[in-house]
Amino acid sequence: MSRCFLLITMDECRYDALSCYGGTAISTPHMDSLAKSGILFKHALTPSPVCLPARCALLSGQYPHRTGMVTNTIKRLLAPETPNIFNIAQSSGWRTAMVGKCHFTATPYAQLKYGEPFDGSAIRAYLLSLGIDQLALCDGKVATFWFWDEYSRALKEAGLFEQVAYPGKPADARIFTGPDEWHPDYWVGQQAVNFLSEHDAEQPLLLWVSFPGPHYPHDPPESYLNRVDKSQLPILRWREGEFDGNDKAHCRSFRRELEEERPPWGCEGGAHPGGTSRYTDQDWKEIQLHYLANVALIDDAVGAVLAAAHDRFGDNLDVVLTADHGDMMGAHRLWGKGSCAYEEVIKVPFLTAGPSFVLSSGQGQTTNARVSLLDILPTICGIVGVEMPARYDGRDIRQSLHDGGHELLFSSVENLIIVDDGRWRLSINQVAQTTELYNLRNDPGEYENLAHLPEGQSARSRLERALLDHLITSTLGPVTSPVPTVNNFLPLVKSSQN
């Protein structure tokens, strides 16, 4: 029997939605089982508070500003020859597979037409070129069918496409209208189970199972609403008057004039008339109810995947479970993630289990080691026995377990950069023209912006210098030019095959 590295990710899942991280509104026994048998990381940060940059950073082991993949709409691609978790594993003879949501390519908004997905063959060809041997795509929720993939085609063939597809609105809290087993997260879990059951256990396997939920619109099957303890809602962390000044990026996301255009730096909730200050506690309860019900469904799917993987690989199974980023979900009375630099968005759940992740103190451990999604690639290099690529920003998770991990962690998206040293968090928003600094020990709620106060100047100066050093050292090196766009990638593939 050979080995398996199983990577499980969720899209936009807050760390404290999981009961092993202290969540009380739902129970997540299958994800908790990883914490009980493995290691729970208390301090894991995403390299970006937005989907595509975070996913490409995980894939490549490089910060977004290093690769240029800095927004969801960036019109460029990682070059297929860029070292990534798939082609690295392939080079060592491992089979590679991905099930679920990739989102390594920009959302082609200009091509979107509700109910009419476009031909996604160019996107699929590009994804396979990254080193994926087997791919089963479900690249979004039913409200965001961008292109035909395995999931949307399967729905069409089953006569369910028109039944479940609907125009997506970000804040929608609604019920999935198809059979439970056709929910995108259920489907992804079942596809992973099917793949594992058919895989030859004598061949080492790298499998990434990427659930598209609980990303909005929040549309769980109705049966899962009963899994949520409604008495624990709403989960709100906010302080009256925290946005009274103009020193925070989300002042206008929280409160704006009804006739004002959406602030360009606002989180998604800021698009609503009057901002998120107009959401009532009942509004938050409804949104959180559907969000957490979706997490409960994902936990069931994770349980099925773990059972299938253990059945196929036994004790030769290593698992990492995490998310690309989180969701405000009412914290600071904000919604979504947008350009948020708060804990709820940039801190992610991070669980490991398996023979590669064993501490001398035994299993079922919690660690303060500071890690990032960037660390997954170096860890895979160590496990499969491949030399580290020339350009990378992460470090082997197993090393961090012994020395405490990253002293500084960075997170960024277009026009926003964040640096965190565990005690202080500094964020600079170029568009909003704001600088925010929080003392995480004295002010874990991130209410008091100290960036312009005397007591914050020493920490601000130190972190600004660290940020400058980081940007200089990480960008003044050889650059691999990305493929310009996905639309002209397919001709490149075809010409190389001729």
RAKA-V998582 format. One record per residue. RES is the residue in one small letter. PHI is phi in whole degrees, -180 to 180 (999 if undefined). OMEGA is omega in whole degrees, 0 to 359 (none if undefined). NEAR is the number of other ideal C-beta (glycine too) atoms within 8 Angstrom. Layout:
# RAKA-V998582
res=RES phi=PHI omega=OMEGA near=NEAR
res=RES phi=PHI omega=OMEGA near=NEAR
This chain:
# RAKA-V998582
res=m phi=999 omega=183 near=6
res=s phi=-94 omega=187 near=10
res=r phi=-112 omega=176 near=10
res=c phi=-139 omega=169 near=14
res=f phi=-109 omega=183 near=14
res=l phi=-107 omega=176 near=13
res=l phi=-105 omega=179 near=13
res=i phi=-118 omega=178 near=14
res=t phi=-127 omega=172 near=13
res=m phi=-118 omega=181 near=14
res=d phi=-101 omega=175 near=15
res=e phi=67 omega=180 near=14
res=c phi=-100 omega=176 near=16
res=r phi=-67 omega=180 near=11
res=y phi=-61 omega=185 near=13
res=d phi=-84 omega=169 near=9
res=a phi=-76 omega=181 near=15
res=l phi=-83 omega=181 near=13
res=s phi=-67 omega=177 near=11
res=c phi=-69 omega=175 near=12
res=y phi=-100 omega=176 near=10
res=g phi=100 omega=178 near=6
res=g phi=-64 omega=183 near=11
res=t phi=-117 omega=184 near=6
res=a phi=-81 omega=176 near=12
res=i phi=-137 omega=172 near=14
res=s phi=-107 omega=179 near=8
res=t phi=-122 omega=189 near=14
res=p phi=-62 omega=184 near=9
res=h phi=-75 omega=174 near=10
res=m phi=-69 omega=177 near=14
res=d phi=-61 omega=181 near=12
res=s phi=-62 omega=177 near=10
res=l phi=-68 omega=177 near=15
res=a phi=-67 omega=181 near=13
res=k phi=-74 omega=181 near=9
res=s phi=-100 omega=184 near=8
res=g phi=-130 omega=187 near=15
res=i phi=-133 omega=175 near=14
res=l phi=-104 omega=178 near=13
res=f phi=-94 omega=182 near=11
res=k phi=-83 omega=185 near=7
res=h phi=-131 omega=176 near=11
res=a phi=-118 omega=181 near=15
res=l phi=-119 omega=175 near=13
res=t phi=-83 omega=175 near=17
res=p phi=-76 omega=176 near=16
res=s phi=-158 omega=177 near=14
res=p phi=-83 omega=182 near=16
res=v phi=-134 omega=193 near=12
res=c phi=-55 omega=188 near=12
res=l phi=-59 omega=179 near=15
res=p phi=-60 omega=180 near=16
res=a phi=-66 omega=183 near=16
res=r phi=-70 omega=178 near=12
res=c phi=-69 omega=176 near=13
res=a phi=-68 omega=176 near=17
res=l phi=-61 omega=183 near=15
res=l phi=-61 omega=188 near=13
res=s phi=-100 omega=184 near=13
res=g phi=73 omega=182 near=17
res=q phi=-126 omega=177 near=11
res=y phi=-62 omega=182 near=12
res=p phi=-54 omega=182 near=16
res=h phi=-69 omega=178 near=11
res=r phi=-75 omega=184 near=10
res=t phi=-98 omega=184 near=13
res=g phi=86 omega=180 near=9
res=m phi=-87 omega=193 near=13
res=v phi=-109 omega=180 near=11
res=t phi=-144 omega=175 near=11
res=n phi=-73 omega=185 near=10
res=t phi=-113 omega=183 near=7
res=i phi=-61 omega=183 near=10
res=k phi=-96 omega=176 near=6
res=r phi=-158 omega=183 near=9
res=l phi=-136 omega=166 near=12
res=l phi=-65 omega=177 near=14
res=a phi=-65 omega=181 near=9
res=p phi=-56 omega=180 near=10
res=e phi=-80 omega=175 near=5
res=t phi=-61 omega=178 near=10
res=p phi=-56 omega=178 near=10
res=n phi=-144 omega=188 near=13
res=i phi=-62 omega=182 near=13
res=f phi=-78 omega=184 near=13
res=n phi=-70 omega=174 near=11
res=i phi=-67 omega=179 near=16
res=a phi=-65 omega=178 near=16
res=q phi=-58 omega=183 near=11
res=s phi=-65 omega=179 near=7
res=s phi=-105 omega=175 near=10
res=g phi=86 omega=177 near=5
res=w phi=-85 omega=171 near=12
res=r phi=-81 omega=183 near=10
res=t phi=-123 omega=180 near=14
res=a phi=-151 omega=174 near=14
res=m phi=-138 omega=178 near=15
res=v phi=-127 omega=175 near=14
res=g phi=112 omega=189 near=15
res=k phi=-91 omega=174 near=12
res=c phi=-95 omega=183 near=11
res=h phi=53 omega=171 near=11
res=f phi=-94 omega=180 near=12
res=t phi=-121 omega=184 near=10
res=a phi=-64 omega=174 near=10
res=t phi=-72 omega=183 near=8
res=p phi=-84 omega=187 near=9
res=y phi=-56 omega=182 near=6
res=a phi=-65 omega=182 near=4
res=q phi=-95 omega=187 near=7
res=l phi=-77 omega=176 near=9
res=k phi=-142 omega=188 near=6
res=y phi=-54 omega=176 near=6
res=g phi=80 omega=182 near=6
res=e phi=-132 omega=178 near=5
res=p phi=-59 omega=180 near=8
res=f phi=-90 omega=180 near=11
res=d phi=-67 omega=183 near=6
res=g phi=-103 omega=184 near=13
res=s phi=-63 omega=179 near=7
res=a phi=-67 omega=179 near=11
res=i phi=-65 omega=181 near=10
res=r phi=-63 omega=179 near=11
res=a phi=-61 omega=179 near=11
res=y phi=-64 omega=181 near=17
res=l phi=-59 omega=179 near=14
res=l phi=-64 omega=181 near=8
res=s phi=-67 omega=180 near=9
res=l phi=-76 omega=179 near=13
res=g phi=112 omega=180 near=12
res=i phi=-92 omega=179 near=11
res=d phi=-77 omega=182 near=7
res=q phi=-136 omega=188 near=9
res=l phi=-136 omega=173 near=11
res=a phi=-126 omega=189 near=13
res=l phi=-87 omega=165 near=13
res=c phi=-140 omega=195 near=15
res=d phi=-89 omega=176 near=12
res=g phi=153 omega=179 near=11
res=k phi=-84 omega=185 near=12
res=v phi=-68 omega=178 near=11
res=a phi=-86 omega=183 near=13
res=t phi=-129 omega=174 near=7
res=f phi=-74 omega=183 near=10
res=w phi=-81 omega=183 near=12
res=f phi=-147 omega=179 near=11
res=w phi=-70 omega=175 near=8
res=d phi=-133 omega=184 near=11
res=e phi=-60 omega=182 near=10
res=y phi=-69 omega=182 near=13
res=s phi=-66 omega=177 near=12
res=r phi=-67 omega=179 near=9
res=a phi=-64 omega=176 near=9
res=l phi=-61 omega=181 near=14
res=k phi=-63 omega=181 near=9
res=e phi=-66 omega=179 near=6
res=a phi=-85 omega=180 near=7
res=g phi=74 omega=184 near=6
res=l phi=-112 omega=187 near=11
res=f phi=-58 omega=183 near=9
res=e phi=-66 omega=181 near=6
res=q phi=-71 omega=188 near=8
res=v phi=-100 omega=182 near=12
res=a phi=-76 omega=177 near=11
res=y phi=-154 omega=178 near=8
res=p phi=-64 omega=184 near=5
res=g phi=-81 omega=170 near=10
res=k phi=-121 omega=189 near=7
res=p phi=-51 omega=187 near=11
res=a phi=-87 omega=181 near=11
res=d phi=-60 omega=169 near=11
res=a phi=-121 omega=188 near=10
res=r phi=-142 omega=183 near=9
res=i phi=-107 omega=174 near=7
res=f phi=-68 omega=189 near=13
res=t phi=-90 omega=179 near=6
res=g phi=-95 omega=174 near=10
res=p phi=-59 omega=184 near=5
res=d phi=-52 omega=185 near=9
res=e phi=-70 omega=177 near=7
res=w phi=-101 omega=173 near=12
res=h phi=-62 omega=185 near=13
res=p phi=-55 omega=180 near=12
res=d phi=-72 omega=175 near=13
res=y phi=-64 omega=181 near=13
res=w phi=-61 omega=180 near=13
res=v phi=-61 omega=179 near=19
res=g phi=-60 omega=181 near=16
res=q phi=-70 omega=177 near=11
res=q phi=-63 omega=178 near=13
res=a phi=-66 omega=178 near=14
res=v phi=-61 omega=180 near=11
res=n phi=-61 omega=181 near=8
res=f phi=-64 omega=181 near=13
res=l phi=-63 omega=182 near=13
res=s phi=-67 omega=181 near=9
res=e phi=-98 omega=185 near=5
res=h phi=-75 omega=176 near=10
res=d phi=-74 omega=185 near=4
res=a phi=-66 omega=177 near=8
res=e phi=-82 omega=179 near=5
res=q phi=-106 omega=179 near=9
res=p phi=-62 omega=189 near=12
res=l phi=-134 omega=166 near=14
res=l phi=-109 omega=182 near=16
res=l phi=-124 omega=175 near=16
res=w phi=-106 omega=176 near=12
res=v phi=-104 omega=190 near=15
res=s phi=-118 omega=181 near=13
res=f phi=-76 omega=180 near=15
res=p phi=-75 omega=178 near=14
res=g phi=-98 omega=5 near=15
res=p phi=-88 omega=176 near=15
res=h phi=-47 omega=178 near=8
res=y phi=-63 omega=351 near=14
res=p phi=-64 omega=186 near=12
res=h phi=-86 omega=191 near=13
res=d phi=-134 omega=180 near=13
res=p phi=-73 omega=169 near=15
res=p phi=-61 omega=185 near=9
res=e phi=-59 omega=183 near=7
res=s phi=-61 omega=183 near=6
res=y phi=-83 omega=178 near=12
res=l phi=-62 omega=181 near=10
res=n phi=-73 omega=178 near=5
res=r phi=-81 omega=183 near=9
res=v phi=-98 omega=175 near=14
res=d phi=-81 omega=186 near=8
res=k phi=-66 omega=179 near=8
res=s phi=-68 omega=180 near=4
res=q phi=-93 omega=181 near=8
res=l phi=-111 omega=358 near=12
res=p phi=-84 omega=176 near=8
res=i phi=-94 omega=184 near=12
res=l phi=-124 omega=172 near=9
res=r phi=-120 omega=181 near=8
res=w phi=-158 omega=180 near=9
res=r phi=-132 omega=178 near=6
res=e phi=-56 omega=176 near=4
res=g phi=86 omega=184 near=5
res=e phi=-67 omega=179 near=9
res=f phi=-109 omega=181 near=11
res=d phi=-70 omega=178 near=4
res=g phi=-87 omega=179 near=7
res=n phi=-119 omega=185 near=4
res=d phi=-101 omega=181 near=9
res=k phi=-127 omega=186 near=11
res=a phi=-61 omega=188 near=13
res=h phi=-105 omega=176 near=15
res=c phi=-58 omega=183 near=11
res=r phi=-86 omega=170 near=11
res=s phi=-69 omega=181 near=16
res=f phi=-76 omega=185 near=14
res=r phi=-148 omega=178 near=8
res=r phi=-147 omega=179 near=11
res=e phi=-69 omega=184 near=5
res=l phi=-60 omega=184 near=6
res=e phi=-89 omega=184 near=3
res=e phi=-76 omega=174 near=8
res=e phi=-66 omega=179 near=3
res=r phi=-59 omega=177 near=7
res=p phi=-59 omega=184 near=11
res=p phi=-64 omega=180 near=5
res=w phi=-106 omega=185 near=13
res=g phi=-75 omega=170 near=15
res=c phi=-73 omega=189 near=15
res=e phi=-55 omega=181 near=12
res=g phi=-62 omega=181 near=17
res=g phi=-69 omega=179 near=17
res=a phi=-77 omega=184 near=7
res=h phi=-82 omega=182 near=10
res=p phi=-53 omega=179 near=5
res=g phi=83 omega=179 near=9
res=g phi=74 omega=186 near=14
res=t phi=-77 omega=176 near=13
res=s phi=-62 omega=181 near=9
res=r phi=-86 omega=175 near=8
res=y phi=-71 omega=177 near=11
res=t phi=-89 omega=176 near=6
res=d phi=-60 omega=178 near=7
res=q phi=-67 omega=175 near=6
res=d phi=-59 omega=180 near=8
res=w phi=-65 omega=179 near=16
res=k phi=-59 omega=182 near=11
res=e phi=-66 omega=179 near=9
res=i phi=-63 omega=182 near=14
res=q phi=-67 omega=178 near=14
res=l phi=-58 omega=182 near=13
res=h phi=-72 omega=178 near=14
res=y phi=-60 omega=184 near=15
res=l phi=-71 omega=175 near=15
res=a phi=-62 omega=177 near=15
res=n phi=-66 omega=177 near=15
res=v phi=-64 omega=178 near=16
res=a phi=-62 omega=177 near=15
res=l phi=-63 omega=180 near=15
res=i phi=-60 omega=179 near=15
res=d phi=-61 omega=176 near=14
res=d phi=-61 omega=180 near=11
res=a phi=-65 omega=177 near=14
res=v phi=-61 omega=178 near=13
res=g phi=-59 omega=179 near=11
res=a phi=-65 omega=180 near=11
res=v phi=-66 omega=180 near=15
res=l phi=-61 omega=180 near=13
res=a phi=-62 omega=180 near=8
res=a phi=-66 omega=181 near=12
res=a phi=-69 omega=178 near=14
res=h phi=-65 omega=179 near=9
res=d phi=-64 omega=183 near=8
res=r phi=-85 omega=188 near=11
res=f phi=-117 omega=178 near=13
res=g phi=58 omega=182 near=8
res=d phi=-81 omega=179 near=5
res=n phi=-93 omega=184 near=9
res=l phi=-111 omega=171 near=12
res=d phi=-107 omega=183 near=14
res=v phi=-131 omega=167 near=15
res=v phi=-126 omega=177 near=14
res=l phi=-121 omega=182 near=13
res=t phi=-158 omega=178 near=13
res=a phi=-142 omega=180 near=14
res=d phi=-71 omega=177 near=14
res=h phi=-173 omega=181 near=15
res=g phi=-107 omega=184 near=15
res=d phi=-152 omega=180 near=15
res=m phi=-62 omega=173 near=16
res=m phi=51 omega=176 near=12
res=g phi=104 omega=175 near=15
res=a phi=-62 omega=186 near=13
res=h phi=57 omega=185 near=12
res=r phi=53 omega=174 near=11
res=l phi=-116 omega=185 near=16
res=w phi=-133 omega=178 near=14
res=g phi=84 omega=179 near=12
res=k phi=-138 omega=177 near=13
res=g phi=45 omega=180 near=13
res=s phi=-104 omega=183 near=15
res=c phi=-76 omega=177 near=14
res=a phi=-115 omega=183 near=14
res=y phi=-80 omega=183 near=11
res=e phi=-53 omega=185 near=8
res=e phi=-62 omega=182 near=13
res=v phi=-100 omega=188 near=14
res=i phi=-91 omega=174 near=15
res=k phi=-91 omega=184 near=11
res=v phi=-127 omega=171 near=15
res=p phi=-65 omega=181 near=15
res=f phi=-152 omega=182 near=12
res=l phi=-125 omega=175 near=16
res=t phi=-130 omega=177 near=15
res=a phi=-155 omega=178 near=11
res=g phi=120 omega=186 near=9
res=p phi=-64 omega=179 near=7
res=s phi=-77 omega=184 near=9
res=f phi=-123 omega=181 near=13
res=v phi=-122 omega=176 near=6
res=l phi=-90 omega=180 near=10
res=s phi=-62 omega=181 near=4
res=s phi=-81 omega=178 near=4
res=g phi=101 omega=183 near=6
res=q phi=-91 omega=181 near=10
res=g phi=69 omega=184 near=7
res=q phi=-107 omega=172 near=10
res=t phi=-114 omega=183 near=7
res=t phi=-125 omega=174 near=10
res=n phi=-92 omega=179 near=7
res=a phi=-57 omega=184 near=11
res=r phi=-92 omega=185 near=14
res=v phi=-129 omega=182 near=13
res=s phi=-141 omega=172 near=13
res=l phi=-59 omega=178 near=14
res=l phi=-63 omega=185 near=15
res=d phi=-79 omega=183 near=14
res=i phi=-67 omega=180 near=15
res=l phi=-63 omega=178 near=17
res=p phi=-59 omega=179 near=15
res=t phi=-66 omega=177 near=14
res=i phi=-63 omega=178 near=13
res=c phi=-57 omega=180 near=13
res=g phi=-67 omega=183 near=9
res=i phi=-72 omega=183 near=10
res=v phi=-87 omega=177 near=13
res=g phi=81 omega=179 near=5
res=v phi=-115 omega=178 near=9
res=e phi=-64 omega=180 near=4
res=m phi=-64 omega=176 near=6
res=p phi=-66 omega=184 near=9
res=a phi=-66 omega=182 near=4
res=r phi=-116 omega=175 near=9
res=y phi=-162 omega=184 near=13
res=d phi=-120 omega=181 near=10
res=g phi=-92 omega=177 near=13
res=r phi=-147 omega=182 near=9
res=d phi=-57 omega=181 near=11
res=i phi=-56 omega=182 near=14
res=r phi=-66 omega=175 near=10
res=q phi=-68 omega=181 near=8
res=s phi=-64 omega=177 near=15
res=l phi=-64 omega=183 near=11
res=h phi=-99 omega=184 near=5
res=d phi=-119 omega=175 near=6
res=g phi=97 omega=174 near=6
res=g phi=86 omega=186 near=10
res=h phi=-70 omega=173 near=9
res=e phi=-70 omega=179 near=4
res=l phi=-124 omega=174 near=9
res=l phi=-125 omega=183 near=10
res=f phi=-120 omega=177 near=12
res=s phi=-146 omega=185 near=14
res=s phi=-154 omega=169 near=13
res=v phi=-148 omega=184 near=13
res=e phi=-47 omega=176 near=5
res=n phi=73 omega=178 near=8
res=l phi=-140 omega=174 near=16
res=i phi=-139 omega=185 near=10
res=i phi=-130 omega=172 near=14
res=v phi=-130 omega=187 near=14
res=d phi=-137 omega=178 near=14
res=d phi=-111 omega=180 near=10
res=g phi=95 omega=176 near=7
res=r phi=-106 omega=182 near=7
res=w phi=-120 omega=174 near=12
res=r phi=-130 omega=180 near=11
res=l phi=-115 omega=175 near=16
res=s phi=-132 omega=179 near=13
res=i phi=-122 omega=181 near=10
res=n phi=-109 omega=187 near=15
res=q phi=-70 omega=182 near=7
res=v phi=-74 omega=179 near=9
res=a phi=-73 omega=182 near=9
res=q phi=58 omega=179 near=5
res=t phi=-127 omega=171 near=9
res=t phi=-125 omega=181 near=10
res=e phi=-125 omega=180 near=13
res=l phi=-137 omega=182 near=15
res=y phi=-127 omega=173 near=12
res=n phi=-87 omega=189 near=12
res=l phi=-70 omega=178 near=12
res=r phi=-79 omega=182 near=6
res=n phi=-84 omega=186 near=4
res=d phi=-139 omega=183 near=10
res=p phi=-63 omega=177 near=6
res=g phi=-78 omega=180 near=6
res=e phi=56 omega=180 near=10
res=y phi=-105 omega=187 near=7
res=e phi=-98 omega=178 near=6
res=n phi=-76 omega=183 near=11
res=l phi=-99 omega=186 near=12
res=a phi=-61 omega=184 near=11
res=h phi=-114 omega=181 near=7
res=l phi=-107 omega=183 near=8
res=p phi=-55 omega=184 near=4
res=e phi=-69 omega=180 near=5
res=g phi=-104 omega=190 near=12
res=q phi=-69 omega=180 near=8
res=s phi=-64 omega=180 near=6
res=a phi=-66 omega=180 near=13
res=r phi=-62 omega=181 near=13
res=s phi=-62 omega=181 near=8
res=r phi=-64 omega=182 near=8
res=l phi=-73 omega=176 near=13
res=e phi=-64 omega=178 near=9
res=r phi=-67 omega=179 near=8
res=a phi=-63 omega=179 near=11
res=l phi=-66 omega=178 near=13
res=l phi=-63 omega=179 near=8
res=d phi=-60 omega=180 near=8
res=h phi=-62 omega=182 near=11
res=l phi=-66 omega=180 near=9
res=i phi=-67 omega=185 near=8
res=t phi=-70 omega=184 near=7
res=s phi=-91 omega=182 near=11
res=t phi=-113 omega=182 near=8
res=l phi=-88 omega=179 near=5
res=g phi=-146 omega=179 near=6
res=p phi=-63 omega=183 near=5
res=v phi=-112 omega=173 near=4
res=t phi=-90 omega=183 near=8
res=s phi=-69 omega=179 near=4
res=p phi=-73 omega=172 near=12
res=v phi=-64 omega=187 near=13
res=p phi=-57 omega=182 near=7
res=t phi=-147 omega=180 near=9
res=v phi=-70 omega=183 near=13
res=n phi=-68 omega=178 near=6
res=n phi=-102 omega=176 near=9
res=f phi=-79 omega=184 near=14
res=l phi=-59 omega=176 near=12
res=p phi=-59 omega=178 near=7
res=l phi=-64 omega=179 near=9
res=v phi=-64 omega=183 near=11
res=k phi=-64 omega=182 near=8
res=s phi=-68 omega=179 near=7
res=s phi=-72 omega=181 near=6
res=q phi=-90 omega=182 near=5
res=n phi=-86 omega=none near=4
